[in-house]
Amino acid sequence: MDSDYDDLDRQLVHALQIDPRAPFSAIADALGVSDRTVARRYARLRSTGAVRVIGGVNEAAFGAVQWFLRIRCAPSATGAVAEALARRPDTAWVSLTSGGTEITCTVRIENSADSEALLLAKLPRTPRVEGVTAHSVLHAFYGGSDSVVAKIGTLDDAAVTRLRPPPLPLRPGPATLDDGDRALLAALADDGRAGFEQLAAATGWSATTVRRRMAELRERGVLYFDLDLDWRLYGKGIRTLLWLSVAPAALEETGTALAAHPEVAYAAATTGPTNLYATVVCASHQELYRYLTTSVAALPAVTHVETAPVIKTVKQAANRR
């Protein structure tokens, strides 16, 4: 593990995974340290890019669709195209893979017009873009509010129980978003621990309205909280994308099994040339090799695996540049 971090840093990150907006006093009580220590540690971790609490959006809750794009470019164009994609507010996880000739990213598309504009018009006509493969997310097996930190966290069961918030009541039915909601979600994407007064300034609402609308968006499944991490905090510096082909009859079983692997940070069923996608984090290429030849190899319905090591991450979670 990176020597810049210690066990208390990792315990703090695990506490934030359990309840990303927990008061520092509650985290301090669970960790057995002072409020000031927790606040100081979080400020340092956030300022160095080691961890950031972010507000995430569940596209399915309001009819939007998440896409994975694989964009093949001439080597001289990948940097410029990746930077242009990273500037878009609807993109996340813009990365260079495959020797620097392919860009991968996720895009949230809210309607068919946006889909046609991006997938059929803008990208294919971009100079030096040689091809685009699009995979629509059909079902997420792991990710979103489920963080791999929960699999590798360092807190004991008593601390986890103390920090775990009560379950949210769920409101059935589709959600609709207005401009105020979008401003709120954008502010939380930048800082998931922003205070209600700060969020009120960003939205033009009162702090009471912000609190109420945040609760409604969470109860409708639109808003969740996640951690944007530097994986070196846990000694895992290698991020690799897996594109797998699985027999359709075994897709649910295989996706569920894949999601349970401690190396898997995200797993989803998709459309496209392959039907199962995963992001895995490993300490080294040797560990990645062991993972592929043991855990992945033990999944009987997998007929094909393509690996794409991430060379450079241009943008991580939404709004991070």
Summary of the structure (lengths in Angstrom):
residues: 321
radius of gyration: 19.9
end to end distance: 25.1
largest distance: 57.0
contacts: 1005
relative contact order: 0.18
helix: 41%
strand: 28%
